[in-house]
């Protein structure tokens, strides 16, 4: 089985195409293992679609399914274009709905599903939290410094609310700096696309950000987010790392 490895602003993914949609949770856990597998935050399977250029299956590294992943969507769009599956301007189906994407070299912009607030702000564990959905649920808290980010707090909030957890700092320049604890990975990651979108949506919604901003995750890469007609567009660089053949036995047993 031929797979490709991609990185998008620090999130890494293994991607391959298939003709059949089936349960690949065990395969995701094996392939994403950083010691005995390829190693990745997620597995993406590109499948035929009757209504779009293609459909995807997205699995977190623990084998759980995620409806949406912003960085994964950008990596997947690049893969689909590079492999002749879709044109540079494409539409593909995710668990969160149809995603539009545009590929220009190694820069990929995706239009995420329309964000929505899920609750009124609330206080817990010493922080004020905003809960929203940018394809998957996210908690956002605004802090003065990201040094206050705490894994134990993030982990507790993740399970209390069954959501990803984001700490965001607003700089005078208008830039947003974000750190994210991701469900399914169950740890802090170098970046999370829907998490950056959630941070941007929250800060914009309370009037503390313009309609177009630069967002910088833990990886240090610069991402560009903007709101247009109520939807968030998310643009940044995608890196193709390598293509490899996976052991046939792994494919047969888990795939």
BAZA-33646 format. One line per 5 residues: number of its first residue (from 1); their letters; for each residue x, y, z of C-alpha. Coordinates in nm, 2 decimals. Layout:
NUM	A	X/Y/Z | ...
This chain:
1	XXXXX	0.00/0.00/0.00 | 0.15/0.33/-0.11 | 0.11/0.61/0.14 | 0.23/0.98/0.15 | 0.34/1.17/0.45
6	XXXXX	0.25/1.54/0.48 | 0.30/1.82/0.73 | 0.09/2.13/0.76 | 0.20/2.40/1.01 | 0.34/2.12/1.24
11	XXXXX	0.05/1.88/1.22 | 0.16/1.56/1.03 | -0.06/1.31/0.84 | -0.04/0.99/0.65 | -0.26/1.00/0.34
16	XXXXX	-0.35/0.73/0.09 | -0.63/0.67/-0.16 | -0.87/0.37/-0.17 | -1.18/0.26/-0.35 | -1.37/0.12/-0.05
21	XXXXX	-1.50/0.29/0.26 | -1.45/0.08/0.57 | -1.34/0.09/0.93 | -0.97/0.17/0.94 | -0.95/0.26/1.31
26	XXXXX	-0.70/-0.01/1.39 | -0.49/0.08/1.08 | -0.48/0.44/1.19 | -0.34/0.34/1.54 | -0.07/0.12/1.37
31	XXXXX	0.03/0.37/1.10 | 0.03/0.67/1.33 | 0.24/0.51/1.60 | 0.57/0.71/1.62 | 0.78/0.41/1.73
36	XXXXX	0.65/0.11/1.53 | 0.46/0.29/1.25 | 0.51/0.58/1.02 | 0.42/0.83/1.29 | 0.15/1.10/1.25
41	XXXXX	-0.12/1.30/1.43 | -0.38/1.15/1.19 | -0.46/0.92/0.90 | -0.65/1.05/0.60 | -0.81/0.81/0.34
46	XXXXX	-0.92/0.97/0.01 | -1.23/0.80/-0.14 | -1.45/0.84/-0.45 | -1.75/1.07/-0.41 | -2.06/1.11/-0.63
51	XXXXX	-2.12/1.47/-0.53 | -1.77/1.61/-0.48 | -1.42/1.56/-0.62 | -1.36/1.31/-0.34 | -1.46/1.22/0.01
56	XXXXX	-1.23/1.16/0.31 | -1.21/0.94/0.62 | -1.01/1.11/0.90 | -0.88/0.93/1.20 | -0.69/1.07/1.49
61	XXXXX	-0.37/0.88/1.60 | -0.57/0.69/1.87 | -0.81/0.55/1.60 | -1.10/0.78/1.68 | -1.28/0.95/1.40
66	XXXXX	-1.28/1.33/1.36 | -1.54/1.52/1.15 | -1.29/1.78/1.05 | -0.93/1.89/1.07 | -0.82/2.22/0.93
71	XXXXX	-0.45/2.13/0.87 | -0.55/1.79/0.75 | -0.78/1.94/0.50 | -0.50/2.15/0.36 | -0.27/1.85/0.34
76	XXXXX	-0.54/1.64/0.18 | -0.62/1.90/-0.08 | -0.25/1.92/-0.18 | -0.23/1.54/-0.20 | -0.55/1.52/-0.41
81	XXXXX	-0.42/1.78/-0.66 | -0.07/1.64/-0.67 | -0.20/1.29/-0.75 | -0.45/1.40/-1.01 | -0.76/1.32/-0.80
86	XXXXX	-0.89/1.68/-0.80 | -0.83/2.01/-0.97 | -0.66/2.30/-0.80 | -1.00/2.44/-0.70 | -1.18/2.15/-0.54
91	XXXXX	-1.47/2.04/-0.32 | -1.45/1.74/-0.09 | -1.68/1.58/0.16 | -1.59/1.55/0.53 | -1.78/1.45/0.84
96	XXXXX	-1.85/1.82/0.90 | -1.98/1.89/0.55 | -1.84/2.00/0.21 | -1.50/2.18/0.22 | -1.38/2.41/-0.06
101	XXXXX	-1.00/2.43/-0.12 | -0.76/2.60/-0.35 | -0.40/2.48/-0.42 | -0.13/2.72/-0.54 | 0.20/2.55/-0.53
106	XXXXX	0.27/2.46/-0.16 | 0.02/2.72/-0.04 | -0.33/2.58/0.03 | -0.64/2.77/0.14 | -0.95/2.59/0.27
111	XXXXX	-1.29/2.73/0.34 | -1.41/2.57/0.67 | -1.77/2.50/0.76 | -1.95/2.79/0.91 | -1.84/2.84/1.28
116	XXXXX	-2.10/2.85/1.56 | -2.10/2.93/1.93 | -2.22/2.64/2.14 | -2.27/2.82/2.48 | -2.24/3.14/2.67
121	XXXXX	-1.89/3.21/2.82 | -1.83/3.03/3.15 | -1.57/3.02/3.42 | -1.39/2.70/3.53 | -1.05/2.62/3.68
126	XXXXX	-0.97/2.99/3.70 | -1.02/3.07/3.33 | -1.31/3.21/3.12 | -1.40/2.97/2.84 | -1.57/3.01/2.51
131	XXXXX	-1.71/2.70/2.35 | -1.76/2.69/1.97 | -1.76/2.45/1.67 | -1.54/2.51/1.37 | -1.60/2.16/1.23
136	XXXXX	-1.53/2.00/1.57 | -1.59/2.14/1.92 | -1.33/2.37/2.07 | -1.28/2.55/2.40 | -1.10/2.88/2.39
141	XXXXX	-0.96/3.09/2.67 | -0.78/3.42/2.62 | -0.47/3.47/2.83 | -0.20/3.74/2.87 | 0.08/3.49/2.81
146	XXXXX	0.09/3.14/2.66 | 0.34/3.04/2.93 | 0.03/3.00/3.15 | -0.07/2.70/2.92 | -0.10/2.40/3.15
151	XXXXX	-0.15/2.04/3.02 | -0.33/1.93/3.33 | -0.59/2.21/3.30 | -0.62/2.15/2.93 | -0.67/1.77/2.99
156	XXXXX	-0.94/1.83/3.25 | -1.13/2.07/3.03 | -1.10/1.84/2.74 | -1.28/1.56/2.93 | -1.52/1.80/3.11
161	XXXXX	-1.65/1.94/2.79 | -1.55/1.67/2.53 | -1.37/1.94/2.33 | -1.03/2.04/2.21 | -0.87/2.31/2.43
166	XXXXX	-0.70/2.63/2.31 | -0.52/2.90/2.49 | -0.48/3.23/2.28 | -0.28/3.55/2.33 | -0.36/3.87/2.14
171	XXXXX	-0.06/4.08/2.05 | -0.07/4.45/1.99 | 0.02/4.38/1.62 | -0.31/4.20/1.58 | -0.14/3.86/1.56
176	XXXXX	-0.29/3.57/1.76 | -0.07/3.31/1.92 | -0.23/2.98/2.00 | -0.15/2.66/2.19 | -0.38/2.36/2.15
181	XXXXX	-0.46/2.03/2.33 | -0.62/1.80/2.08 | -0.87/1.52/2.14 | -0.76/1.19/1.98 | -0.40/1.28/2.01
186	XXXXX	-0.45/1.35/2.38 | -0.17/1.59/2.41 | -0.06/1.93/2.30 | 0.02/1.94/1.93 | 0.24/2.18/1.73
191	XXXXX	-0.07/2.32/1.56 | -0.44/2.26/1.51 | -0.62/2.42/1.21 | -0.97/2.41/1.36 | -0.82/2.52/1.69
196	XXXXX	-0.67/2.83/1.53 | -1.00/2.89/1.35 | -1.18/2.86/1.69 | -0.94/3.11/1.85 | -0.99/3.35/1.56
201	XXXXX	-1.37/3.32/1.56 | -1.38/3.37/1.94 | -1.16/3.68/1.94 | -1.34/3.82/1.63 | -1.68/3.75/1.78
206	XXXXX	-1.61/3.96/2.09 | -1.47/4.24/1.89 | -1.10/4.20/1.96 | -0.98/4.10/1.61 | -1.02/4.23/1.26
211	XXXXX	-1.18/4.01/0.98 | -0.83/3.90/0.86 | -0.55/3.80/1.10 | -0.22/3.62/1.12 | -0.22/3.32/1.36
216	XXXXX	0.09/3.16/1.49 | 0.07/2.81/1.66 | 0.34/2.64/1.87 | 0.52/2.53/1.55 | 0.60/2.90/1.48
221	XXXXX	0.46/2.89/1.13 | 0.24/3.18/1.02 | -0.12/3.10/0.91 | -0.36/3.35/0.75 | -0.72/3.34/0.85
226	XXXXX	-1.01/3.56/0.74 | -1.39/3.56/0.76 | -1.59/3.59/0.44 | -1.97/3.57/0.44 | -1.97/3.40/0.78
231	XXXXX	-1.72/3.13/0.69 | -1.35/3.11/0.79 | -1.09/3.07/0.52 | -0.76/2.93/0.64 | -0.44/2.95/0.44
236	XXXXX	-0.08/2.84/0.48 | 0.21/2.63/0.36 | 0.19/2.25/0.32 | 0.49/2.03/0.31 | 0.50/1.70/0.13
241	XXXXX	0.76/1.48/0.31 | 0.78/1.14/0.14 | 0.60/0.85/-0.02 | 0.65/0.49/0.10 | 0.52/0.14/0.06
246	XXXXX	0.36/0.00/0.38 | 0.43/-0.36/0.48 | 0.17/-0.57/0.29 | 0.09/-0.76/0.61 | -0.01/-0.44/0.79
251	XXXXX	-0.24/-0.36/0.50 | -0.40/-0.70/0.50 | -0.44/-0.74/0.87 | -0.55/-0.38/0.96 | -0.65/-0.21/0.64
